[in-house]
Structures are given as C-alpha cells and as structure tokens.
Amino acid sequence: MTALRDHLRRQAEGNPTAPFFNVDILKYQVKTLPGASSCPLHLLAHWKCEEKTTNLRVDYKYNSQGAQLSTLVNIALGVTVDGGVTSMQAMPTAAWVSETQRVSWKLTDLNQHSEGNGSGALRAKFELNNGPSSPSSVTVQFLGEGRTLSGTDFELVGGGYRLSLVRKRFATGKYYCDPDVDAKFS
C-alpha cells in the first residue's frame, strides 16, 4: 500500500485539481493453451497466386469460449502482398498502401450476436505486374473490453482507498494466421 500511496501522491502533485486518478494495478500476459479453443478469433487464409492475379480470402469466426463472451473491438487485419500490385478490389472495403505492400481491413466489433454469428470473410483480388505473389501471414490486432481472458478478478482490501471503477481489458500481442498451403480457394 505504500507504493500505491506514493504513486497517488505523485499524481496529485502533478495535477492537483484532478477529481480522480487512473492507476494500472495489474498487468499480465497469458500463455494460451495449445490449439484453437483458447483463441478469441479463429482465422484461415486462402491464397490463389497466379502470374497476373492473386486472390485472397480470410475467413474469420468469433470464438465465444476463447473470448470469454467479450465483444472484440477495434479489429485490424493486415497482410503483405508482393508481386507488383497494380490494383486491388476488396470486399468489404480495404486500404492498400503501396509503399509497404500491405492491405488492411478494419472491423468495428465482433461477438456472437454479430452478423453471421460472428463469422465472415474478407476478400481481395490483386492485379500484378511481377507475379506470382508469395502467400504471407495475416496479422491481427483487437481489444476485448469488460472481461479478462484468464478470468482474473481484483479486489482492494484495506482502509483509506476505494475503487470507483475497475476496467477489465485484453489486447492482442502477437496474433497472426499463417497461410494454409493446403486450403483450397473457392
């Protein structure tokens, strides 16, 4: 409690008119169990790479068991596409950055009540001038609000302090989907 008191004192000295202070009390990393059951978002990337075109489909599915029934928000998926991309068509709309050779999609939120029960597909067709492309990993970032993946809870015991807000959140670190060379593109 001495460390907490000293931290709050420093915050109060830095901003004496603040009505409250946010304090990160507990941050930790969770090592997931093997297999897909503990992953909040299941992904499968399908590539069809030809000399003049590359077709990419990324299937996604919300996993309520892995996400602890939390809504995933601020979902950003990205993938590098080489082969000299000259144009791109994507559904839903995606952004292409030619300097980094990356396409990116943004989804606002995803849960078991989303369209398709949280399942869907991202599609893109790339016209190339130096193909074929080489399949690459899809990277993903997202947040989960209101729960922790581990089920960890927090309680402040002791006098003199109270918690007015406990915010639970999880965020992705390294989350990616390697290309499945055996997956058939359809």
N, C-alpha and C positions, 0 to 999 in steps of 0.2 A: 504494500500500500504506500510505502514511502516513495517509490519510483513514480507511482500514479500521482501522488500529491505534488511531487516536484515537477512533473510534466504539466499538470494543470496550472501550477503557479507560473511557469514559464509562458504558457499560452495566455494567461490572464495579464501578465506584464506586457506581452506583445500586442494585445488587443483588449484593453481594459473595459471597453463598452460592449463587448460581445455578450449576448444573453446566455450562450451555451458554447461548448467546445466539443468537437468530434474527436474521438480517440480510437485508434485502431487497437483493440485489446488482444485480439488473437488472429494471427495469420498462419496458415499451414498449407502444406502440399499433401495431396493424396495420391498414393501409388495405386493405380487401378488394378483390378483383378484381370487375369488373362481372359481373352475372349471379348465378345461384343456386348455381353449383358450389362456391364457397368458403364458403357458409353452412352451419354445422353443423346447423341446424334449419330445414326448409322449412315454411312456413305458408301457408294460404289460408283467408280468412274469407268465409263465405257469409251474407248477410243477407236476411231476408224481413220487410219492415217494413209493417205494416198498421195501421189505425186503433186497434184494440183489443189487438193482439198483435204481438210481434216474436220471430222465430225466428232464432237464431244458431248456426252450426256452424263450428268452427275445425278444419280438417284439419291434422295435423302429420305430419312424416316426418323421422326421423333421417337425416342425410347423413354416412355414414362417411368419405367423401372430405374434406368440409369440416371434420369434427370430428377428423380425424387419428386415427380409431379410438378416441377417448377417450369414456368414458361421461359424458354430461351429467347433472349432479346439481342439486338444489335449483331445479327448474324452476318458475317462477311466471309465469302468463299472466294478464293483466287487460285489461278493456275497459270503456269508459264506455257506458252505455245510458240515453238520455234518453227522454222521453215519459211521465213519471209512472209508473214501475214500481210496481205494487201487489203483485205476487207473482212468484216465479221458480221454475221447475223446471229442474234441471240434471243432466246425466249426463256424466262422473262428478260427484259432489257438488262444488258450488262455494259460495263465500261471496259474499253480496250485502251491500254497505254502502250504505244508502240516502242517507247524508249526502254521499257522493262520487259516487253513481250508478254504482258500479263493481261488476262481477262479477269474481271471481278464482278460478283453479284452481291447484292445486299438484300437481306430479308429482315423485315422489322421484328417479327416474333413468330414463335412456333411452339405449339403444345398439342395435347391430344384432342383439343376442340378445333384446331385449325382445319382449313380445307383439306380434304383427303385424309383426315385423322392424323395430320402432321406429316404426311408423305407427299412427295412431289419429285419433279425432275427439272434440272437446269440444262438447257440445250444451247449449243453454239455450232455454227458452221463457219470455217475459216477458209478463205481463198488464199492460196500460196503462190509465191514465185520461186521458191527454193526448197520445195518439199522433197520427201515427206517429213512431217513433224515427228518428234520423238515423244511418246507418252511421258507425262511427268506427274508428280504428286499434287493433289488438290490440298491447299491449306485452308483451315477454317478457324475463325475466332468467334466467340459468343460469350454472353453473360447469362447467368441464371440468378434471378432475384427471389428472395424470400425463404430460401432453404439452403442447406449445405449438402453436398454430395455424401458426406460421411454420417450425417445425422447428428453431428456435434451440436450441443446447445451450450448456453452460457448463463451463469447466474452470479451476480455480485453479492458476496456475503460480507457483512461488516457495516458498521455505522458511519455516518457522515457523508455518504455518497449514495446517489440513486441513478438508475439508468432510465432516461426518458425515452430512449429509442435504441433498439437492438436491430441492426441491419445485417441480414444474412445474405451472402452472395457467393457465387462461384464463377470463376472465369477460366477460359482455356489458356493453356500454356502451349505446348507442342501438340497440336491436333491436326492430323492430316490423313489423307487417304491415298495410298499408293495405287498406281494404275494396275488394274487387273488384266493381265495379258490374255487370260482365258475367257474373259467376259465377251460375249457377242454383242455387237452394236446392232440395234434394231430401230 
